[in-house]
């Protein structure tokens, strides 16, 4: 978890998105707001939301395909 907090505090949007994938987009934006004391930019919110949504939608799609293939 300490790595993810470090990624939130860094300036890179990539690391911010990676933290969102690992934690949750909502919590990453909230933590960033608390840690920095300033509003989170639209780009960071968009990247966090998109990264989280794409990764987890893909994960659950794969789980669905695996369950269908197994006859569940």
MIFI-472930 format. One record per atom (N, C-alpha, C, O): residue number from 1; x, y, z; residue in three letters. Coordinates in nm, 4 decimals, m for minus. Atoms other than C-alpha are relative to their C-alpha. Layout:
% MIFI-472930
[rec NUM, [X, Y, Z], "Ala"],
...
% end
This chain:
% MIFI-472930
[rec 1, [0.0814, m0.1180, 0.0000], "Unk"],
[rec 1, [0.0000, 0.0000, 0.0000], "Unk"],
[rec 1, [0.0866, 0.1255, 0.0000], "Unk"],
[rec 1, [0.0460, 0.2278, m0.0552], "Unk"],
[rec 2, [m0.0859, m0.1181, m0.0041], "Unk"],
[rec 2, [0.2892, 0.2381, 0.0640], "Unk"],
[rec 2, [0.0493, 0.0375, m0.1393], "Unk"],
[rec 2, [0.0701, 0.1554, m0.1679], "Unk"],
[rec 3, [m0.0395, m0.0300, 0.1377], "Unk"],
[rec 3, [0.3970, 0.2057, m0.3007], "Unk"],
[rec 3, [m0.1108, 0.0764, m0.0708], "Unk"],
[rec 3, [m0.0844, 0.1730, m0.1424], "Unk"],
[rec 4, [0.1122, m0.0663, 0.0664], "Unk"],
[rec 4, [0.0512, 0.3057, m0.4182], "Unk"],
[rec 4, [m0.0150, 0.1442, 0.0472], "Unk"],
[rec 4, [m0.0479, 0.2319, m0.0327], "Unk"],
[rec 5, [0.0067, m0.1379, m0.0504], "Unk"],
[rec 5, [0.0529, 0.6137, m0.1931], "Unk"],
[rec 5, [0.1100, 0.0835, m0.0638], "Unk"],
[rec 5, [0.0880, 0.1998, m0.0975], "Unk"],
[rec 6, [m0.1085, m0.0697, 0.0689], "Unk"],
[rec 6, [0.3879, 0.7092, m0.3425], "Unk"],
[rec 6, [m0.0356, 0.0304, m0.1446], "Unk"],
[rec 6, [m0.0017, 0.1371, m0.1958], "Unk"],
[rec 7, [0.0424, m0.0223, 0.1386], "Unk"],
[rec 7, [0.2419, 0.6690, m0.6919], "Unk"],
[rec 7, [m0.1027, 0.1120, m0.0082], "Unk"],
[rec 7, [m0.1045, 0.1876, m0.1053], "Unk"],
[rec 8, [0.1008, m0.1064, m0.0013], "Unk"],
[rec 8, [m0.0465, 0.8986, m0.5982], "Unk"],
[rec 8, [0.0678, 0.1355, 0.0147], "Unk"],
[rec 8, [0.0262, 0.2331, m0.0477], "Unk"],
[rec 9, [m0.0674, m0.1269, m0.0258], "Unk"],
[rec 9, [0.1925, 1.1672, m0.4757], "Unk"],
[rec 9, [0.0905, 0.0443, m0.1140], "Unk"],
[rec 9, [0.1182, 0.1636, m0.1267], "Unk"],
[rec 10, [m0.0883, m0.0358, 0.1116], "Unk"],
[rec 10, [0.4185, 1.1542, m0.7852], "Unk"],
[rec 10, [m0.0746, 0.0827, m0.1031], "Unk"],
[rec 10, [m0.1975, 0.0885, m0.1030], "Unk"],
[rec 11, [0.0598, m0.0847, 0.1019], "Unk"],
[rec 11, [0.3603, 1.3857, m1.0782], "Unk"],
[rec 11, [m0.0513, m0.0743, m0.1216], "Unk"],
[rec 11, [m0.1305, m0.0184, m0.1975], "Unk"],
[rec 12, [0.0346, 0.0732, 0.1215], "Unk"],
[rec 12, [0.3164, 1.1141, m1.3431], "Unk"],
[rec 12, [m0.1445, m0.0502, 0.0017], "Unk"],
[rec 12, [m0.1916, m0.1057, 0.1010], "Unk"],
[rec 13, [0.1370, 0.0483, 0.0138], "Unk"],
[rec 13, [m0.0333, 1.0362, m1.4663], "Unk"],
[rec 13, [m0.0013, m0.1527, m0.0091], "Unk"],
[rec 13, [m0.0968, m0.2165, 0.0352], "Unk"],
[rec 14, [m0.0100, 0.1454, 0.0110], "Unk"],
[rec 14, [0.0810, 0.6792, m1.5436], "Unk"],
[rec 14, [m0.0041, m0.0652, 0.1381], "Unk"],
[rec 14, [m0.0799, m0.1597, 0.1600], "Unk"],
[rec 15, [m0.0038, 0.0578, m0.1341], "Unk"],
[rec 15, [0.1612, 0.6061, m1.1792], "Unk"],
[rec 15, [m0.1312, 0.0218, 0.0727], "Unk"],
[rec 15, [m0.1751, m0.0633, 0.1501], "Unk"],
[rec 16, [0.1300, m0.0284, m0.0602], "Unk"],
[rec 16, [m0.1627, 0.7708, m1.0714], "Unk"],
[rec 16, [m0.1023, m0.1026, m0.0487], "Unk"],
[rec 16, [m0.1816, m0.1536, 0.0303], "Unk"],
[rec 17, [0.0907, 0.1003, 0.0562], "Unk"],
[rec 17, [m0.3539, 0.5376, m1.3064], "Unk"],
[rec 17, [0.0279, m0.1388, 0.0541], "Unk"],
[rec 17, [m0.0651, m0.2147, 0.0813], "Unk"],
[rec 18, [m0.0359, 0.1309, m0.0549], "Unk"],
[rec 18, [m0.1629, 0.2341, m1.1815], "Unk"],
[rec 18, [m0.0485, m0.0141, 0.1438], "Unk"],
[rec 18, [m0.0965, m0.1203, 0.1836], "Unk"],
[rec 19, [0.0526, 0.0029, m0.1371], "Unk"],
[rec 19, [m0.2515, 0.3229, m0.8239], "Unk"],
[rec 19, [m0.1512, m0.0187, m0.0009], "Unk"],
[rec 19, [m0.2053, m0.0888, 0.0846], "Unk"],
[rec 20, [0.1457, 0.0144, 0.0104], "Unk"],
[rec 20, [m0.6169, 0.3517, m0.9309], "Unk"],
[rec 20, [m0.0391, m0.1432, m0.0322], "Unk"],
[rec 20, [m0.1396, m0.1932, 0.0183], "Unk"],
[rec 21, [0.0284, 0.1399, 0.0333], "Unk"],
[rec 21, [m0.6055, 0.0021, m1.0806], "Unk"],
[rec 21, [0.0159, m0.0880, 0.1230], "Unk"],
[rec 21, [m0.0651, m0.1778, 0.1461], "Unk"],
[rec 22, [m0.0273, 0.0847, m0.1159], "Unk"],
[rec 22, [m0.4593, m0.1457, m0.7634], "Unk"],
[rec 22, [m0.0911, 0.0281, 0.1189], "Unk"],
[rec 22, [m0.1299, m0.0642, 0.1905], "Unk"],
[rec 23, [0.0819, m0.0346, m0.1166], "Unk"],
[rec 23, [m0.6661, 0.0423, m0.5069], "Unk"],
[rec 23, [m0.1459, 0.0125, m0.0429], "Unk"],
[rec 23, [m0.2254, m0.0793, m0.0225], "Unk"],
[rec 24, [0.1343, m0.0298, 0.0472], "Unk"],
[rec 24, [m0.9803, 0.1971, m0.6557], "Unk"],
[rec 24, [0.0041, 0.1451, m0.0455], "Unk"],
[rec 24, [0.0675, 0.2284, 0.0192], "Unk"],
[rec 25, [m0.0061, m0.1357, 0.0547], "Unk"],
[rec 25, [m1.0362, 0.5088, m0.8652], "Unk"],
[rec 25, [m0.0521, 0.1032, 0.0998], "Unk"],
[rec 25, [0.0062, 0.2105, 0.1147], "Unk"],
[rec 26, [0.0576, m0.0938, m0.0973], "Unk"],
[rec 26, [m1.2538, 0.6737, m0.6011], "Unk"],
[rec 26, [0.0983, 0.0305, 0.1119], "Unk"],
[rec 26, [0.1211, 0.1469, 0.1448], "Unk"],
[rec 27, [m0.0900, m0.0190, m0.1128], "Unk"],
[rec 27, [m1.0074, 0.6193, m0.3180], "Unk"],
[rec 27, [0.1280, 0.0709, m0.0410], "Unk"],
[rec 27, [0.1824, 0.1502, 0.0359], "Unk"],
[rec 28, [m0.1228, m0.0659, 0.0460], "Unk"],
[rec 28, [m0.7083, 0.7283, m0.5250], "Unk"],
[rec 28, [m0.0217, 0.1500, m0.0137], "Unk"],
[rec 28, [0.0630, 0.2293, 0.0274], "Unk"],
[rec 29, [0.0295, m0.1424, 0.0144], "Unk"],
[rec 29, [m0.8725, 1.0596, m0.6106], "Unk"],
[rec 29, [m0.0188, 0.0643, 0.1373], "Unk"],
[rec 29, [0.0291, 0.1753, 0.1606], "Unk"],
[rec 30, [0.0205, m0.0539, m0.1353], "Unk"],
[rec 30, [m0.9802, 1.1100, m0.2482], "Unk"],
[rec 30, [0.1317, 0.0126, 0.0753], "Unk"],
[rec 30, [0.1558, 0.1140, 0.1410], "Unk"],
[rec 31, [m0.1302, m0.0047, m0.0677], "Unk"],
[rec 31, [m0.6338, 1.0270, m0.1136], "Unk"],
[rec 31, [0.0869, 0.1104, m0.0582], "Unk"],
[rec 31, [0.1550, 0.1818, 0.0154], "Unk"],
[rec 32, [m0.0784, m0.1061, 0.0641], "Unk"],
[rec 32, [m0.4708, 1.2574, m0.3680], "Unk"],
[rec 32, [m0.0453, 0.1369, 0.0488], "Unk"],
[rec 32, [0.0372, 0.2249, 0.0731], "Unk"],
[rec 33, [0.0538, m0.1286, m0.0481], "Unk"],
[rec 33, [m0.6987, 1.5407, m0.2570], "Unk"],
[rec 33, [0.0453, 0.0277, 0.1432], "Unk"],
[rec 33, [0.0818, 0.1404, 0.1767], "Unk"],
[rec 34, [m0.0398, m0.0172, m0.1399], "Unk"],
[rec 34, [m0.6163, 1.4827, 0.1098], "Unk"],
[rec 34, [0.1508, 0.0232, 0.0115], "Unk"],
[rec 34, [0.1938, 0.1116, 0.0857], "Unk"],
[rec 35, [m0.1453, m0.0103, m0.0114], "Unk"],
[rec 35, [m0.2397, 1.4382, 0.0606], "Unk"],
[rec 35, [0.0546, 0.1309, m0.0556], "Unk"],
[rec 35, [0.1438, 0.1916, 0.0035], "Unk"],
[rec 36, [m0.0539, m0.1205, 0.0637], "Unk"],
[rec 36, [m0.1846, 1.7326, m0.1721], "Unk"],
[rec 36, [m0.0679, 0.1271, 0.0484], "Unk"],
[rec 36, [m0.0081, 0.2345, 0.0436], "Unk"],
[rec 37, [0.0715, m0.1172, m0.0456], "Unk"],
[rec 37, [m0.4476, 1.9664, m0.0319], "Unk"],
[rec 37, [m0.0534, 0.0879, m0.1117], "Unk"],
[rec 37, [m0.1031, 0.1978, m0.0871], "Unk"],
[rec 38, [0.0513, m0.0766, 0.1137], "Unk"],
[rec 38, [m0.5417, 2.0817, m0.3809], "Unk"],
[rec 38, [m0.0909, m0.0903, m0.0841], "Unk"],
[rec 38, [m0.0818, m0.2128, m0.0757], "Unk"],
[rec 39, [0.0900, 0.0806, 0.0825], "Unk"],
[rec 39, [m0.8096, 1.9709, m0.6280], "Unk"],
[rec 39, [0.0769, m0.0873, m0.0992], "Unk"],
[rec 39, [0.1840, m0.0499, m0.1469], "Unk"],
[rec 40, [m0.0591, 0.0921, 0.0972], "Unk"],
[rec 40, [m0.7294, 1.6767, m0.8539], "Unk"],
[rec 40, [m0.0485, 0.0421, m0.1381], "Unk"],
[rec 40, [m0.1669, 0.0694, m0.1574], "Unk"],
[rec 41, [0.0339, m0.0441, 0.1347], "Unk"],
[rec 41, [m0.7208, 1.7678, m1.2215], "Unk"],
[rec 41, [m0.0909, m0.0969, m0.0739], "Unk"],
[rec 41, [m0.0989, m0.2150, m0.0401], "Unk"],
[rec 42, [0.0922, 0.0827, 0.0789], "Unk"],
[rec 42, [m0.9723, 1.6402, m1.4757], "Unk"],
[rec 42, [0.0710, m0.1166, m0.0676], "Unk"],
[rec 42, [0.0168, m0.2268, m0.0749], "Unk"],
[rec 43, [m0.0737, 0.1058, 0.0697], "Unk"],
[rec 43, [m0.7062, 1.4420, m1.6623], "Unk"],
[rec 43, [0.0301, m0.1172, 0.0931], "Unk"],
[rec 43, [0.0149, m0.2332, 0.0548], "Unk"],
[rec 44, [m0.0296, 0.1072, m0.0960], "Unk"],
[rec 44, [m0.6041, 1.2483, m1.3521], "Unk"],
[rec 44, [m0.1257, m0.0785, 0.0369], "Unk"],
[rec 44, [m0.1211, m0.2008, 0.0506], "Unk"],
[rec 45, [0.1255, 0.0684, m0.0312], "Unk"],
[rec 45, [m0.9667, 1.1713, m1.2680], "Unk"],
[rec 45, [m0.0408, m0.0894, m0.1155], "Unk"],
[rec 45, [m0.0845, m0.2025, m0.0937], "Unk"],
[rec 46, [0.0347, 0.0782, 0.1179], "Unk"],
[rec 46, [m1.0287, 1.0527, m1.6242], "Unk"],
[rec 46, [0.0892, m0.1226, m0.0134], "Unk"],
[rec 46, [0.0405, m0.2325, m0.0401], "Unk"],
[rec 47, [m0.0942, 0.1124, 0.0095], "Unk"],
[rec 47, [m0.7149, 0.8360, m1.6288], "Unk"],
[rec 47, [m0.0285, m0.1029, 0.1091], "Unk"],
[rec 47, [m0.0294, m0.2229, 0.0817], "Unk"],
[rec 48, [0.0278, 0.0928, m0.1104], "Unk"],
[rec 48, [m0.7944, 0.6852, m1.2871], "Unk"],
[rec 48, [m0.1269, m0.0793, m0.0280], "Unk"],
[rec 48, [m0.1292, m0.2010, m0.0095], "Unk"],
[rec 49, [0.1275, 0.0674, 0.0266], "Unk"],
[rec 49, [m1.1534, 0.6056, m1.3858], "Unk"],
[rec 49, [0.0118, m0.0979, m0.1159], "Unk"],
[rec 49, [m0.0364, m0.2109, m0.1074], "Unk"],
[rec 50, [m0.0134, 0.0859, 0.1181], "Unk"],
[rec 50, [m1.0647, 0.4645, m1.7274], "Unk"],
[rec 50, [0.0878, m0.1212, 0.0289], "Unk"],
[rec 50, [0.0537, m0.2330, m0.0098], "Unk"],
[rec 51, [m0.0901, 0.1114, m0.0306], "Unk"],
[rec 51, [m0.7746, 0.2530, m1.6007], "Unk"],
[rec 51, [m0.0698, m0.1028, 0.0881], "Unk"],
[rec 51, [m0.0608, m0.2229, 0.0627], "Unk"],
[rec 52, [0.0703, 0.0906, m0.0906], "Unk"],
[rec 52, [m0.9833, 0.1057, m1.3200], "Unk"],
[rec 52, [m0.1100, m0.0760, m0.0746], "Unk"],
[rec 52, [m0.1238, m0.1973, m0.0591], "Unk"],
[rec 53, [0.1120, 0.0620, 0.0716], "Unk"],
[rec 53, [m1.2823, 0.0389, m1.5462], "Unk"],
[rec 53, [0.0480, m0.1021, m0.1025], "Unk"],
[rec 53, [m0.0077, m0.2115, m0.1111], "Unk"],
[rec 54, [m0.0476, 0.0902, 0.1053], "Unk"],
[rec 54, [m1.0853, m0.1194, m1.8310], "Unk"],
[rec 54, [0.0570, m0.1283, 0.0592], "Unk"],
[rec 54, [0.0253, m0.2380, 0.0132], "Unk"],
[rec 55, [m0.0632, 0.1191, m0.0597], "Unk"],
[rec 55, [m0.8819, m0.3531, m1.6113], "Unk"],
[rec 55, [m0.1040, m0.0916, 0.0633], "Unk"],
[rec 55, [m0.1016, m0.2124, 0.0395], "Unk"],
[rec 56, [0.0956, 0.0856, m0.0697], "Unk"],
[rec 56, [m1.1724, m0.4757, m1.3986], "Unk"],
[rec 56, [m0.1104, m0.0514, m0.0917], "Unk"],
[rec 56, [m0.1622, m0.1606, m0.0684], "Unk"],
[rec 57, [0.0962, 0.0530, 0.0967], "Unk"],
[rec 57, [m1.4163, m0.5058, m1.6897], "Unk"],
[rec 57, [0.0617, m0.1176, m0.0742], "Unk"],
[rec 57, [m0.0050, m0.2184, m0.0976], "Unk"],
[rec 58, [m0.0696, 0.1113, 0.0646], "Unk"],
[rec 58, [m1.1584, m0.7222, m1.8655], "Unk"],
[rec 58, [0.0130, m0.1206, 0.0905], "Unk"],
[rec 58, [m0.0034, m0.2342, 0.0459], "Unk"],
[rec 59, [m0.0143, 0.1092, m0.0967], "Unk"],
[rec 59, [m1.1018, m0.9283, m1.5524], "Unk"],
[rec 59, [m0.1303, m0.0784, 0.0138], "Unk"],
[rec 59, [m0.1299, m0.2014, 0.0093], "Unk"],
[rec 60, [0.1270, 0.0688, m0.0181], "Unk"],
[rec 60, [m1.4696, m1.0046, m1.5039], "Unk"],
[rec 60, [m0.0510, m0.0626, m0.1297], "Unk"],
[rec 60, [m0.1237, m0.1619, m0.1253], "Unk"],
[rec 61, [0.0336, 0.0630, 0.1268], "Unk"],
[rec 61, [m1.5174, m1.0742, m1.8752], "Unk"],
[rec 61, [0.0729, m0.1342, m0.0126], "Unk"],
[rec 61, [0.0141, m0.2335, m0.0553], "Unk"],
[rec 62, [m0.0761, 0.1258, 0.0039], "Unk"],
[rec 62, [m1.2412, m1.3363, m1.8545], "Unk"],
[rec 62, [m0.0576, m0.1025, 0.0969], "Unk"],
[rec 62, [m0.0651, m0.2211, 0.0645], "Unk"],
[rec 63, [0.0625, 0.0916, m0.0962], "Unk"],
[rec 63, [m1.4016, m1.4863, m1.5443], "Unk"],
[rec 63, [m0.1296, m0.0560, m0.0577], "Unk"],
[rec 63, [m0.1591, m0.1744, m0.0415], "Unk"],
[rec 64, [0.1248, 0.0455, 0.0628], "Unk"],
[rec 64, [m1.7323, m1.5038, m1.7313], "Unk"],
[rec 64, [0.0243, m0.1011, m0.1103], "Unk"],
[rec 64, [m0.0452, m0.2023, m0.1196], "Unk"],
[rec 65, [m0.0340, 0.0954, 0.1066], "Unk"],
[rec 65, [m1.5736, m1.6719, m2.0330], "Unk"],
[rec 65, [0.0486, m0.1325, 0.0571], "Unk"],
[rec 65, [0.0141, m0.2387, 0.0054], "Unk"],
[rec 66, [m0.0507, 0.1227, m0.0616], "Unk"],
[rec 66, [m1.3949, m1.9217, m1.8086], "Unk"],
[rec 66, [m0.1137, m0.0795, 0.0630], "Unk"],
[rec 66, [m0.1165, m0.2023, 0.0542], "Unk"],
[rec 67, [0.1146, 0.0689, m0.0606], "Unk"],
[rec 67, [m1.7170, m2.0001, m1.6214], "Unk"],
[rec 67, [m0.0872, m0.0630, m0.1070], "Unk"],
[rec 67, [m0.1365, m0.1743, m0.0883], "Unk"],
[rec 68, [0.0816, 0.0548, 0.1087], "Unk"],
[rec 68, [m1.9059, m2.0494, m1.9488], "Unk"],
[rec 68, [0.0677, m0.1210, m0.0630], "Unk"],
[rec 68, [0.0016, m0.2188, m0.0979], "Unk"],
[rec 69, [m0.0740, 0.1120, 0.0576], "Unk"],
[rec 69, [m1.6321, m2.2754, m2.0837], "Unk"],
[rec 69, [m0.0017, m0.1209, 0.0921], "Unk"],
[rec 69, [0.0017, m0.2349, 0.0457], "Unk"],
[rec 70, [0.0039, 0.1091, m0.0971], "Unk"],
[rec 70, [m1.6428, m2.4809, m1.7644], "Unk"],
[rec 70, [m0.1419, m0.0531, 0.0207], "Unk"],
[rec 70, [m0.1609, m0.1524, 0.0910], "Unk"],
[rec 71, [0.1376, 0.0452, m0.0127], "Unk"],
[rec 71, [m2.0208, m2.5149, m1.7908], "Unk"],
[rec 71, [m0.0671, 0.0432, 0.1280], "Unk"],
[rec 71, [m0.1656, m0.0173, 0.1703], "Unk"],
[rec 72, [0.0582, m0.0492, m0.1261], "Unk"],
[rec 72, [m2.0953, m2.3215, m1.4762], "Unk"],
[rec 72, [m0.1120, 0.0965, m0.0289], "Unk"],
[rec 72, [m0.1737, 0.1489, 0.0638], "Unk"],
% end
